Protein backbone atom coordinates (compact mmCIF):
# COMPACT_ATOMS: atom_id res chain seq x y z
CA UNK A 1 0.00 0.00 0.00
CA UNK A 2 1.60 3.33 -1.02
CA UNK A 3 2.19 5.93 1.65
CA UNK A 4 -0.14 8.86 1.56
CA UNK A 5 1.51 12.22 1.57
CA UNK A 6 -0.42 15.02 3.11
CA UNK A 7 0.33 18.60 2.34
CA UNK A 8 -1.49 21.81 2.87
CA UNK A 9 -2.00 24.28 0.10
CA UNK A 10 0.96 26.64 -0.07
CA UNK A 11 -1.07 29.66 1.06
CA UNK A 12 -2.07 27.82 4.26
CA UNK A 13 1.55 26.76 4.85
CA UNK A 14 2.69 30.38 4.58
CA UNK A 15 -0.02 31.48 7.00
CA UNK A 16 1.05 28.84 9.51
CA UNK A 17 4.68 29.86 9.23
CA UNK A 18 3.87 33.53 9.62
CA UNK A 19 1.97 33.04 12.88
CA UNK A 20 3.91 32.31 16.08
CA UNK A 21 2.89 29.33 18.16
CA UNK A 22 1.03 29.84 21.43
CA UNK A 23 3.36 31.32 24.04
CA UNK A 24 5.92 32.50 21.49
CA UNK A 25 6.58 36.00 20.32
CA UNK A 26 6.84 36.86 16.67
CA UNK A 27 10.37 37.54 15.48
CA UNK A 28 10.30 41.20 14.52
CA UNK A 29 13.97 41.56 13.66
CA UNK A 30 14.28 43.42 10.39
CA UNK A 31 17.52 43.54 8.47
CA UNK A 32 18.39 46.92 7.03
CA UNK A 33 20.24 47.57 3.79
CA UNK A 34 23.28 48.37 5.93
CA UNK A 35 23.04 44.96 7.66
CA UNK A 36 22.77 43.18 4.32
CA UNK A 37 25.66 44.98 2.67
CA UNK A 38 27.83 44.51 5.78
CA UNK A 39 27.13 40.80 5.54
CA UNK A 40 28.04 40.85 1.84
CA UNK A 41 31.35 42.56 2.61
CA UNK A 42 32.18 40.02 5.32
CA UNK A 43 31.31 37.19 2.92
CA UNK A 44 33.51 38.63 0.15
CA UNK A 45 36.43 38.98 2.58
CA UNK A 46 35.96 35.35 3.62
CA UNK A 47 35.82 34.19 -0.01
CA UNK A 48 38.96 36.18 -0.85
CA UNK A 49 40.81 34.55 2.03
CA UNK A 50 39.86 31.12 0.71
CA UNK A 51 40.96 31.82 -2.86
CA UNK A 52 44.14 33.44 -1.61
CA UNK A 53 45.01 30.27 0.31
CA UNK A 54 44.16 28.19 -2.75
CA UNK A 55 46.50 30.30 -4.89
CA UNK A 56 49.29 30.01 -2.34
CA UNK A 57 48.99 26.24 -2.28
CA UNK A 58 48.31 25.55 -5.97
CA UNK A 59 50.78 23.16 -7.56
CA UNK A 60 49.36 23.30 -11.09
CA UNK A 61 49.93 26.49 -13.11
CA UNK A 62 46.61 26.47 -15.00
CA UNK A 63 44.67 25.95 -11.76
CA UNK A 64 46.68 28.73 -10.10
CA UNK A 65 45.89 31.09 -12.98
CA UNK A 66 42.16 30.31 -12.77
CA UNK A 67 42.03 30.80 -9.01
CA UNK A 68 44.04 34.01 -9.29
CA UNK A 69 41.56 35.38 -11.86
CA UNK A 70 38.62 34.42 -9.64
CA UNK A 71 40.38 36.00 -6.65
CA UNK A 72 40.86 39.21 -8.61
CA UNK A 73 37.15 39.25 -9.53
CA UNK A 74 36.20 38.86 -5.87
CA UNK A 75 38.64 41.59 -4.82
CA UNK A 76 36.94 43.90 -7.32
CA UNK A 77 33.50 42.97 -5.96
CA UNK A 78 34.72 43.49 -2.39
CA UNK A 79 36.03 46.94 -3.28
CA UNK A 80 32.76 47.95 -4.95
CA UNK A 81 30.86 46.90 -1.83
CA UNK A 82 33.29 48.90 0.32
CA UNK A 83 32.91 51.96 -1.94
CA UNK A 84 29.13 51.75 -1.66
CA UNK A 85 29.25 51.47 2.12
CA UNK A 86 31.76 54.30 2.40
CA UNK A 87 29.73 56.61 0.15
CA UNK A 88 26.66 56.04 2.33
CA UNK A 89 28.62 56.67 5.55
CA UNK A 90 28.26 53.03 6.65
CA UNK A 91 32.01 52.35 6.67
CA UNK A 92 33.97 54.96 8.55
CA UNK A 93 37.72 55.33 8.34
CA UNK A 94 39.89 57.21 10.79
CA UNK A 95 42.16 59.70 9.07
CA UNK A 96 45.76 59.01 10.02
CA UNK A 97 47.91 61.97 10.90
CA UNK A 98 51.21 62.50 9.11
CA UNK A 99 53.28 61.44 12.12
CA UNK A 100 51.52 58.02 12.23
CA UNK A 101 52.04 57.53 8.50
CA UNK A 102 55.73 58.42 8.76
CA UNK A 103 56.22 56.06 11.71
CA UNK A 104 54.57 53.12 9.92
CA UNK A 105 56.57 53.85 6.77
CA UNK A 106 59.83 53.94 8.75
CA UNK A 107 59.02 50.64 10.48
CA UNK A 108 58.15 49.03 7.14
CA UNK A 109 61.36 50.29 5.53
CA UNK A 110 63.46 48.95 8.43
CA UNK A 111 61.75 45.56 8.29
CA UNK A 112 62.11 45.40 4.53
CA UNK A 113 65.86 46.05 4.79
CA UNK A 114 66.21 43.01 7.06
CA UNK A 115 64.67 40.61 4.53
CA UNK A 116 67.39 38.96 2.45
CA UNK A 117 66.92 39.35 -1.28
CA UNK A 118 66.97 35.93 -2.93
CA UNK A 119 66.30 36.93 -6.50
PyMOL commands that place a pseudoatom at each C-alpha (Angstrom):
pseudoatom trace, name=CA, resn=UNK, resi=1, chain=A, elem=C, hetatm=0, pos=[0.000, 0.000, 0.000]
pseudoatom trace, name=CA, resn=UNK, resi=2, chain=A, elem=C, hetatm=0, pos=[1.600, 3.328, -1.024]
pseudoatom trace, name=CA, resn=UNK, resi=3, chain=A, elem=C, hetatm=0, pos=[2.185, 5.931, 1.652]
pseudoatom trace, name=CA, resn=UNK, resi=4, chain=A, elem=C, hetatm=0, pos=[-0.141, 8.858, 1.564]
pseudoatom trace, name=CA, resn=UNK, resi=5, chain=A, elem=C, hetatm=0, pos=[1.507, 12.219, 1.569]
pseudoatom trace, name=CA, resn=UNK, resi=6, chain=A, elem=C, hetatm=0, pos=[-0.420, 15.016, 3.113]
pseudoatom trace, name=CA, resn=UNK, resi=7, chain=A, elem=C, hetatm=0, pos=[0.334, 18.598, 2.336]
pseudoatom trace, name=CA, resn=UNK, resi=8, chain=A, elem=C, hetatm=0, pos=[-1.487, 21.811, 2.866]
pseudoatom trace, name=CA, resn=UNK, resi=9, chain=A, elem=C, hetatm=0, pos=[-1.997, 24.281, 0.098]
pseudoatom trace, name=CA, resn=UNK, resi=10, chain=A, elem=C, hetatm=0, pos=[0.957, 26.644, -0.073]
pseudoatom trace, name=CA, resn=UNK, resi=11, chain=A, elem=C, hetatm=0, pos=[-1.072, 29.662, 1.063]
pseudoatom trace, name=CA, resn=UNK, resi=12, chain=A, elem=C, hetatm=0, pos=[-2.068, 27.819, 4.255]
pseudoatom trace, name=CA, resn=UNK, resi=13, chain=A, elem=C, hetatm=0, pos=[1.546, 26.759, 4.850]
pseudoatom trace, name=CA, resn=UNK, resi=14, chain=A, elem=C, hetatm=0, pos=[2.687, 30.375, 4.584]
pseudoatom trace, name=CA, resn=UNK, resi=15, chain=A, elem=C, hetatm=0, pos=[-0.020, 31.476, 6.999]
pseudoatom trace, name=CA, resn=UNK, resi=16, chain=A, elem=C, hetatm=0, pos=[1.054, 28.843, 9.514]
pseudoatom trace, name=CA, resn=UNK, resi=17, chain=A, elem=C, hetatm=0, pos=[4.680, 29.860, 9.229]
pseudoatom trace, name=CA, resn=UNK, resi=18, chain=A, elem=C, hetatm=0, pos=[3.869, 33.531, 9.618]
pseudoatom trace, name=CA, resn=UNK, resi=19, chain=A, elem=C, hetatm=0, pos=[1.974, 33.040, 12.883]
pseudoatom trace, name=CA, resn=UNK, resi=20, chain=A, elem=C, hetatm=0, pos=[3.907, 32.310, 16.080]
pseudoatom trace, name=CA, resn=UNK, resi=21, chain=A, elem=C, hetatm=0, pos=[2.890, 29.326, 18.159]
pseudoatom trace, name=CA, resn=UNK, resi=22, chain=A, elem=C, hetatm=0, pos=[1.028, 29.837, 21.428]
pseudoatom trace, name=CA, resn=UNK, resi=23, chain=A, elem=C, hetatm=0, pos=[3.356, 31.321, 24.044]
pseudoatom trace, name=CA, resn=UNK, resi=24, chain=A, elem=C, hetatm=0, pos=[5.916, 32.499, 21.489]
pseudoatom trace, name=CA, resn=UNK, resi=25, chain=A, elem=C, hetatm=0, pos=[6.576, 36.001, 20.322]
pseudoatom trace, name=CA, resn=UNK, resi=26, chain=A, elem=C, hetatm=0, pos=[6.844, 36.856, 16.667]
pseudoatom trace, name=CA, resn=UNK, resi=27, chain=A, elem=C, hetatm=0, pos=[10.372, 37.542, 15.476]
pseudoatom trace, name=CA, resn=UNK, resi=28, chain=A, elem=C, hetatm=0, pos=[10.295, 41.195, 14.523]
pseudoatom trace, name=CA, resn=UNK, resi=29, chain=A, elem=C, hetatm=0, pos=[13.972, 41.564, 13.657]
pseudoatom trace, name=CA, resn=UNK, resi=30, chain=A, elem=C, hetatm=0, pos=[14.279, 43.420, 10.387]
pseudoatom trace, name=CA, resn=UNK, resi=31, chain=A, elem=C, hetatm=0, pos=[17.524, 43.542, 8.468]
pseudoatom trace, name=CA, resn=UNK, resi=32, chain=A, elem=C, hetatm=0, pos=[18.391, 46.917, 7.034]
pseudoatom trace, name=CA, resn=UNK, resi=33, chain=A, elem=C, hetatm=0, pos=[20.239, 47.569, 3.793]
pseudoatom trace, name=CA, resn=UNK, resi=34, chain=A, elem=C, hetatm=0, pos=[23.275, 48.368, 5.932]
pseudoatom trace, name=CA, resn=UNK, resi=35, chain=A, elem=C, hetatm=0, pos=[23.035, 44.962, 7.657]
pseudoatom trace, name=CA, resn=UNK, resi=36, chain=A, elem=C, hetatm=0, pos=[22.770, 43.176, 4.322]
pseudoatom trace, name=CA, resn=UNK, resi=37, chain=A, elem=C, hetatm=0, pos=[25.657, 44.976, 2.669]
pseudoatom trace, name=CA, resn=UNK, resi=38, chain=A, elem=C, hetatm=0, pos=[27.833, 44.514, 5.782]
pseudoatom trace, name=CA, resn=UNK, resi=39, chain=A, elem=C, hetatm=0, pos=[27.128, 40.795, 5.543]
pseudoatom trace, name=CA, resn=UNK, resi=40, chain=A, elem=C, hetatm=0, pos=[28.045, 40.846, 1.840]
pseudoatom trace, name=CA, resn=UNK, resi=41, chain=A, elem=C, hetatm=0, pos=[31.351, 42.562, 2.610]
pseudoatom trace, name=CA, resn=UNK, resi=42, chain=A, elem=C, hetatm=0, pos=[32.179, 40.021, 5.321]
pseudoatom trace, name=CA, resn=UNK, resi=43, chain=A, elem=C, hetatm=0, pos=[31.312, 37.193, 2.922]
pseudoatom trace, name=CA, resn=UNK, resi=44, chain=A, elem=C, hetatm=0, pos=[33.509, 38.626, 0.155]
pseudoatom trace, name=CA, resn=UNK, resi=45, chain=A, elem=C, hetatm=0, pos=[36.428, 38.980, 2.584]
pseudoatom trace, name=CA, resn=UNK, resi=46, chain=A, elem=C, hetatm=0, pos=[35.960, 35.347, 3.621]
pseudoatom trace, name=CA, resn=UNK, resi=47, chain=A, elem=C, hetatm=0, pos=[35.821, 34.188, -0.015]
pseudoatom trace, name=CA, resn=UNK, resi=48, chain=A, elem=C, hetatm=0, pos=[38.963, 36.184, -0.852]
pseudoatom trace, name=CA, resn=UNK, resi=49, chain=A, elem=C, hetatm=0, pos=[40.807, 34.552, 2.030]
pseudoatom trace, name=CA, resn=UNK, resi=50, chain=A, elem=C, hetatm=0, pos=[39.855, 31.117, 0.711]
pseudoatom trace, name=CA, resn=UNK, resi=51, chain=A, elem=C, hetatm=0, pos=[40.957, 31.822, -2.857]
pseudoatom trace, name=CA, resn=UNK, resi=52, chain=A, elem=C, hetatm=0, pos=[44.142, 33.442, -1.607]
pseudoatom trace, name=CA, resn=UNK, resi=53, chain=A, elem=C, hetatm=0, pos=[45.010, 30.270, 0.311]
pseudoatom trace, name=CA, resn=UNK, resi=54, chain=A, elem=C, hetatm=0, pos=[44.156, 28.188, -2.753]
pseudoatom trace, name=CA, resn=UNK, resi=55, chain=A, elem=C, hetatm=0, pos=[46.504, 30.298, -4.895]
pseudoatom trace, name=CA, resn=UNK, resi=56, chain=A, elem=C, hetatm=0, pos=[49.287, 30.015, -2.336]
pseudoatom trace, name=CA, resn=UNK, resi=57, chain=A, elem=C, hetatm=0, pos=[48.987, 26.243, -2.284]
pseudoatom trace, name=CA, resn=UNK, resi=58, chain=A, elem=C, hetatm=0, pos=[48.309, 25.552, -5.965]
pseudoatom trace, name=CA, resn=UNK, resi=59, chain=A, elem=C, hetatm=0, pos=[50.775, 23.162, -7.562]
pseudoatom trace, name=CA, resn=UNK, resi=60, chain=A, elem=C, hetatm=0, pos=[49.360, 23.303, -11.093]
pseudoatom trace, name=CA, resn=UNK, resi=61, chain=A, elem=C, hetatm=0, pos=[49.934, 26.487, -13.108]
pseudoatom trace, name=CA, resn=UNK, resi=62, chain=A, elem=C, hetatm=0, pos=[46.611, 26.471, -15.002]
pseudoatom trace, name=CA, resn=UNK, resi=63, chain=A, elem=C, hetatm=0, pos=[44.672, 25.953, -11.764]
pseudoatom trace, name=CA, resn=UNK, resi=64, chain=A, elem=C, hetatm=0, pos=[46.681, 28.726, -10.101]
pseudoatom trace, name=CA, resn=UNK, resi=65, chain=A, elem=C, hetatm=0, pos=[45.887, 31.093, -12.980]
pseudoatom trace, name=CA, resn=UNK, resi=66, chain=A, elem=C, hetatm=0, pos=[42.158, 30.307, -12.774]
pseudoatom trace, name=CA, resn=UNK, resi=67, chain=A, elem=C, hetatm=0, pos=[42.032, 30.804, -9.006]
pseudoatom trace, name=CA, resn=UNK, resi=68, chain=A, elem=C, hetatm=0, pos=[44.045, 34.011, -9.288]
pseudoatom trace, name=CA, resn=UNK, resi=69, chain=A, elem=C, hetatm=0, pos=[41.563, 35.376, -11.859]
pseudoatom trace, name=CA, resn=UNK, resi=70, chain=A, elem=C, hetatm=0, pos=[38.623, 34.423, -9.637]
pseudoatom trace, name=CA, resn=UNK, resi=71, chain=A, elem=C, hetatm=0, pos=[40.384, 36.000, -6.645]
pseudoatom trace, name=CA, resn=UNK, resi=72, chain=A, elem=C, hetatm=0, pos=[40.864, 39.209, -8.606]
pseudoatom trace, name=CA, resn=UNK, resi=73, chain=A, elem=C, hetatm=0, pos=[37.154, 39.247, -9.527]
pseudoatom trace, name=CA, resn=UNK, resi=74, chain=A, elem=C, hetatm=0, pos=[36.202, 38.858, -5.867]
pseudoatom trace, name=CA, resn=UNK, resi=75, chain=A, elem=C, hetatm=0, pos=[38.642, 41.592, -4.823]
pseudoatom trace, name=CA, resn=UNK, resi=76, chain=A, elem=C, hetatm=0, pos=[36.937, 43.899, -7.317]
pseudoatom trace, name=CA, resn=UNK, resi=77, chain=A, elem=C, hetatm=0, pos=[33.503, 42.969, -5.955]
pseudoatom trace, name=CA, resn=UNK, resi=78, chain=A, elem=C, hetatm=0, pos=[34.715, 43.491, -2.390]
pseudoatom trace, name=CA, resn=UNK, resi=79, chain=A, elem=C, hetatm=0, pos=[36.031, 46.941, -3.278]
pseudoatom trace, name=CA, resn=UNK, resi=80, chain=A, elem=C, hetatm=0, pos=[32.763, 47.952, -4.954]
pseudoatom trace, name=CA, resn=UNK, resi=81, chain=A, elem=C, hetatm=0, pos=[30.856, 46.903, -1.830]
pseudoatom trace, name=CA, resn=UNK, resi=82, chain=A, elem=C, hetatm=0, pos=[33.289, 48.899, 0.320]
pseudoatom trace, name=CA, resn=UNK, resi=83, chain=A, elem=C, hetatm=0, pos=[32.910, 51.965, -1.935]
pseudoatom trace, name=CA, resn=UNK, resi=84, chain=A, elem=C, hetatm=0, pos=[29.128, 51.754, -1.656]
pseudoatom trace, name=CA, resn=UNK, resi=85, chain=A, elem=C, hetatm=0, pos=[29.251, 51.472, 2.117]
pseudoatom trace, name=CA, resn=UNK, resi=86, chain=A, elem=C, hetatm=0, pos=[31.764, 54.303, 2.399]
pseudoatom trace, name=CA, resn=UNK, resi=87, chain=A, elem=C, hetatm=0, pos=[29.734, 56.611, 0.154]
pseudoatom trace, name=CA, resn=UNK, resi=88, chain=A, elem=C, hetatm=0, pos=[26.661, 56.043, 2.331]
pseudoatom trace, name=CA, resn=UNK, resi=89, chain=A, elem=C, hetatm=0, pos=[28.615, 56.666, 5.550]
pseudoatom trace, name=CA, resn=UNK, resi=90, chain=A, elem=C, hetatm=0, pos=[28.258, 53.030, 6.646]
pseudoatom trace, name=CA, resn=UNK, resi=91, chain=A, elem=C, hetatm=0, pos=[32.008, 52.349, 6.673]
pseudoatom trace, name=CA, resn=UNK, resi=92, chain=A, elem=C, hetatm=0, pos=[33.969, 54.961, 8.553]
pseudoatom trace, name=CA, resn=UNK, resi=93, chain=A, elem=C, hetatm=0, pos=[37.723, 55.329, 8.342]
pseudoatom trace, name=CA, resn=UNK, resi=94, chain=A, elem=C, hetatm=0, pos=[39.890, 57.205, 10.789]
pseudoatom trace, name=CA, resn=UNK, resi=95, chain=A, elem=C, hetatm=0, pos=[42.162, 59.698, 9.066]
pseudoatom trace, name=CA, resn=UNK, resi=96, chain=A, elem=C, hetatm=0, pos=[45.763, 59.010, 10.021]
pseudoatom trace, name=CA, resn=UNK, resi=97, chain=A, elem=C, hetatm=0, pos=[47.907, 61.975, 10.900]
pseudoatom trace, name=CA, resn=UNK, resi=98, chain=A, elem=C, hetatm=0, pos=[51.206, 62.503, 9.105]
pseudoatom trace, name=CA, resn=UNK, resi=99, chain=A, elem=C, hetatm=0, pos=[53.276, 61.438, 12.117]
pseudoatom trace, name=CA, resn=UNK, resi=100, chain=A, elem=C, hetatm=0, pos=[51.524, 58.023, 12.235]
pseudoatom trace, name=CA, resn=UNK, resi=101, chain=A, elem=C, hetatm=0, pos=[52.036, 57.531, 8.505]
pseudoatom trace, name=CA, resn=UNK, resi=102, chain=A, elem=C, hetatm=0, pos=[55.734, 58.422, 8.763]
pseudoatom trace, name=CA, resn=UNK, resi=103, chain=A, elem=C, hetatm=0, pos=[56.217, 56.060, 11.710]
pseudoatom trace, name=CA, resn=UNK, resi=104, chain=A, elem=C, hetatm=0, pos=[54.574, 53.118, 9.917]
pseudoatom trace, name=CA, resn=UNK, resi=105, chain=A, elem=C, hetatm=0, pos=[56.575, 53.849, 6.765]
pseudoatom trace, name=CA, resn=UNK, resi=106, chain=A, elem=C, hetatm=0, pos=[59.830, 53.941, 8.751]
pseudoatom trace, name=CA, resn=UNK, resi=107, chain=A, elem=C, hetatm=0, pos=[59.018, 50.636, 10.481]
pseudoatom trace, name=CA, resn=UNK, resi=108, chain=A, elem=C, hetatm=0, pos=[58.152, 49.031, 7.139]
pseudoatom trace, name=CA, resn=UNK, resi=109, chain=A, elem=C, hetatm=0, pos=[61.358, 50.294, 5.530]
pseudoatom trace, name=CA, resn=UNK, resi=110, chain=A, elem=C, hetatm=0, pos=[63.463, 48.955, 8.427]
pseudoatom trace, name=CA, resn=UNK, resi=111, chain=A, elem=C, hetatm=0, pos=[61.750, 45.562, 8.288]
pseudoatom trace, name=CA, resn=UNK, resi=112, chain=A, elem=C, hetatm=0, pos=[62.110, 45.396, 4.528]
pseudoatom trace, name=CA, resn=UNK, resi=113, chain=A, elem=C, hetatm=0, pos=[65.858, 46.051, 4.788]
pseudoatom trace, name=CA, resn=UNK, resi=114, chain=A, elem=C, hetatm=0, pos=[66.205, 43.005, 7.062]
pseudoatom trace, name=CA, resn=UNK, resi=115, chain=A, elem=C, hetatm=0, pos=[64.665, 40.606, 4.534]
pseudoatom trace, name=CA, resn=UNK, resi=116, chain=A, elem=C, hetatm=0, pos=[67.387, 38.963, 2.449]
pseudoatom trace, name=CA, resn=UNK, resi=117, chain=A, elem=C, hetatm=0, pos=[66.922, 39.355, -1.278]
pseudoatom trace, name=CA, resn=UNK, resi=118, chain=A, elem=C, hetatm=0, pos=[66.966, 35.932, -2.925]
pseudoatom trace, name=CA, resn=UNK, resi=119, chain=A, elem=C, hetatm=0, pos=[66.304, 36.931, -6.502]
for i in range(1, 119): cmd.bond("trace and resi %d" % i, "trace and resi %d" % (i + 1))
show_as sticks, trace
zoom trace
